[in-house]
Amino acid sequence: MGLGDLRRTYDGTPLEEATLDPDPLVQLARWVAEAHAALDGPTEVNAMALATADAGGRPAVRMVLLKDLDARGLTFFTNLGSRKAVELAANPQAALCLHWAPLYRQVRVVGPCAQVPREESAAYFATRPAGSRRSAWASRQSAPAPDRAALEDAMAEVARRYPDDDAIPLPDHWGGYRVVPDEVELWQGRPDRMHDRVRYRRGPDGWVRERLQP
Ligand SMILES: Cc1cc2nc3c(=O)[nH]c(=O)nc-3n(C[C@H](O)[C@H](O)[C@H](O)COP(=O)(O)O)c2cc1C
């Protein structure tokens, strides 16, 4: 079957303004919780696409994991020398997209993005499995690698340097970023492609909400 023939009906629960929280971050937290409750198995409900652009405006997008969500914004963790980090240093704006296919839901977020305080990254780093903490040391994320063996060697070297699982420090080159939304759009798929879209924008007096055409 060709891609053009793939067609599904999106039959989600209607998005009604009256039931939406006036604060989009509260509403987003509600949707994440609903996705978490409804979708088990291999679906990563906290996976999101992160778009950045370099100083010249050339965009790049990749998946990251949403690791914290509160009134301050959406937090992910990464290598501070990676391509995304270099782009965020040049152009500290990001866009995020979360998608829960079985719920026919999408959320788009746009806003400035800055590193979280070091203590916050350290607190999260400490919760990661030892292997992930060691690979944060071993990998110069986004730089070319000669081959897989070089990466395995780097991992083995880190294991020699930090043999104790409880004593792997936070690398200087690793930490979190928080996207502070000034625009959030909730999308709910509906039959006949007449989808529900509600966009929140941060105004001088708080969030302003409007329905968009599908
Ligand atoms: C589901 C999923 C989750 C991911 N989560 C993260 C993450 O939280 N942090 C991260 O640095 N990379 C994560 N990655 C890898 C990134 O997509 C990407 O390959 C990496 O961060 C390098 O991107 P960059 O070269 O544009 O900086 C994830 C990939 C997938 C498929």
The ligand as a Tripos MOL2 file, in Angstrom:
@<TRIPOS>MOLECULE
LIG
   31    33     1     0     0
SMALL
NO_CHARGES

@<TRIPOS>ATOM
      1 C1         12.4360    8.7610   22.0660 C.3       1 LIG1
      2 C2         13.7680    9.4510   22.1050 C.ar      1 LIG1
      3 C3         14.1370   10.1510   23.2360 C.ar      1 LIG1
      4 C4         15.3490   10.8210   23.2980 C.ar      1 LIG1
      5 N1         15.6570   11.5450   24.4070 N.ar      1 LIG1
      6 C5         16.7930   12.2740   24.4450 C.ar      1 LIG1
      7 C6         17.0530   13.1440   25.5510 C.ar      1 LIG1
      8 O1         16.2380   13.2750   26.4960 O.2       1 LIG1
      9 N2         18.2240   13.8440   25.5310 N.ar      1 LIG1
     10 C7         19.1160   13.7640   24.4980 C.ar      1 LIG1
     11 O2         20.1530   14.4180   24.5410 O.2       1 LIG1
     12 N3         18.8780   12.9720   23.4350 N.ar      1 LIG1
     13 C8         17.7420   12.2320   23.3760 C.ar      1 LIG1
     14 N4         17.4770   11.4360   22.2900 N.ar      1 LIG1
     15 C9         18.4500   11.4390   21.1770 C.3       1 LIG1
     16 C10        18.2080   12.6970   20.3140 C.3       1 LIG1
     17 O3         17.0860   12.5010   19.4680 O.3       1 LIG1
     18 C11        19.4260   13.0920   19.4490 C.3       1 LIG1
     19 O4         19.8670   12.0060   18.6820 O.3       1 LIG1
     20 C12        20.5970   13.5950   20.2930 C.3       1 LIG1
     21 O5         20.1770   14.3790   21.3970 O.3       1 LIG1
     22 C13        21.5700   14.4040   19.4450 C.3       1 LIG1
     23 O6         20.8770   15.5120   18.8900 O.3       1 LIG1
     24 P1         21.6820   16.8000   18.3230 P.3       1 LIG1
     25 O7         22.8730   16.2590   17.5510 O.co2     1 LIG1
     26 O8         20.7230   17.5130   17.4290 O.co2     1 LIG1
     27 O9         22.0990   17.6360   19.4970 O.co2     1 LIG1
     28 C14        16.2540   10.7590   22.2030 C.ar      1 LIG1
     29 C15        15.8860   10.0300   21.0570 C.ar      1 LIG1
     30 C16        14.6660    9.3910   21.0150 C.ar      1 LIG1
     31 C17        14.2930    8.6390   19.7620 C.3       1 LIG1
@<TRIPOS>BOND
     1     1     2 1
     2     2     3 ar
     3     2    30 ar
     4     3     4 ar
     5     4     5 ar
     6     4    28 ar
     7     5     6 ar
     8     6     7 ar
     9     6    13 1
    10     7     8 2
    11     7     9 ar
    12     9    10 ar
    13    10    11 2
    14    10    12 ar
    15    12    13 ar
    16    13    14 ar
    17    14    15 1
    18    14    28 ar
    19    15    16 1
    20    16    17 1
    21    16    18 1
    22    18    19 1
    23    18    20 1
    24    20    21 1
    25    20    22 1
    26    22    23 1
    27    23    24 1
    28    24    25 2
    29    24    26 1
    30    24    27 1
    31    28    29 ar
    32    29    30 ar
    33    30    31 1
@<TRIPOS>SUBSTRUCTURE
     1 LIG1         1 GROUP 0 **** ****
